[in-house]
Amino acid sequence: MLVLVTYDVQTLTDGGKKRLRRIAKKCEEYGVRVQNSVFECVVNTTQLRQLEIALEKIIDPEVDSLRYYRLGKNYDTKVRHVGAKPSLKVEDTLIF
């Protein structure tokens, strides 16, 4: 299933900046960054739960927030891209 993970981390302190980096690194393990604080992740139910647990251990719930949008398996018709950054098929093979 495709899950959109978004986050907002307060970066007024060094601890906040560290949390922001840690969250981004963890999201990179599961998906592709499509905006500054937005990742598209193709995961199964177990992987999603593992990601949720990991991220929720990193954030400070008093000042940070996370959102998970489950777009399901048939997400091709639900995602429309317009603008400068090219859209990536997150399930396709990436060649560097």
C-alpha positions in Angstrom: 0.0 0.0 0.0 1.1 3.6 -0.6 1.3 5.7 2.6 2.0 9.4 2.6 4.0 10.3 5.8 4.2 14.0 6.7 5.8 15.6 9.7 6.3 18.9 11.4 9.2 19.2 13.8 9.9 22.3 15.9 13.6 23.2 15.1 14.1 26.1 17.5 16.6 24.0 19.5 19.5 21.7 18.7 17.4 18.8 19.9 14.6 19.7 17.4 17.1 19.9 14.5 18.5 16.5 15.6 14.9 15.0 15.7 14.2 16.4 12.2 17.3 14.7 10.8 16.5 11.4 12.5 12.9 11.4 11.2 14.0 12.1 7.7 16.6 9.3 7.8 14.1 6.9 9.1 11.6 7.8 6.4 14.3 7.4 3.7 14.6 3.7 4.8 10.9 3.2 3.8 10.2 5.6 1.0 11.0 8.5 -1.3 11.0 12.2 -0.3 8.5 14.1 -2.4 8.5 17.4 -0.5 10.6 18.7 2.4 8.7 16.9 5.1 6.6 14.5 3.0 7.5 10.9 2.0 5.7 8.4 -0.2 6.3 4.9 1.2 5.2 1.6 -0.4 4.9 -0.7 2.6 2.9 -3.6 3.9 1.0 -3.4 7.2 3.9 -4.7 9.3 6.4 -2.3 7.8 4.0 0.6 8.3 3.6 -0.3 12.0 7.4 -0.6 12.4 7.8 2.9 10.8 5.1 4.4 13.0 6.7 2.9 16.2 10.2 4.2 15.1 9.0 7.7 14.3 6.8 8.0 17.4 9.9 7.2 19.5 11.8 10.1 17.9 9.3 12.9 18.0 8.5 15.1 20.9 4.6 14.9 21.0 4.4 18.2 22.8 5.8 20.2 19.9 6.1 17.9 16.9 3.5 16.1 14.8 3.2 13.2 12.4 0.5 12.3 9.9 0.0 9.1 8.0 -2.3 9.0 4.9 -3.1 5.5 3.7 -3.7 5.6 -0.1 -4.0 1.9 -0.5 -2.8 -0.5 -3.3 -4.6 1.3 -6.2 -3.0 4.6 -5.6 -2.0 5.4 -9.3 -5.4 7.1 -9.8 -5.3 8.9 -6.5 -1.9 10.8 -7.0 -1.6 13.6 -9.4 1.6 15.6 -9.8 2.0 19.1 -11.2 5.1 21.2 -11.1 8.8 21.3 -11.2 10.0 18.2 -9.5 9.6 15.0 -11.6 7.2 12.5 -10.2 8.8 9.1 -9.3 7.1 5.7 -9.4 8.1 4.6 -5.9 7.7 0.9 -6.8 10.0 1.1 -9.9 13.6 0.2 -9.8 15.9 3.2 -9.3 19.2 3.3 -11.2 21.9 5.7 -10.0 
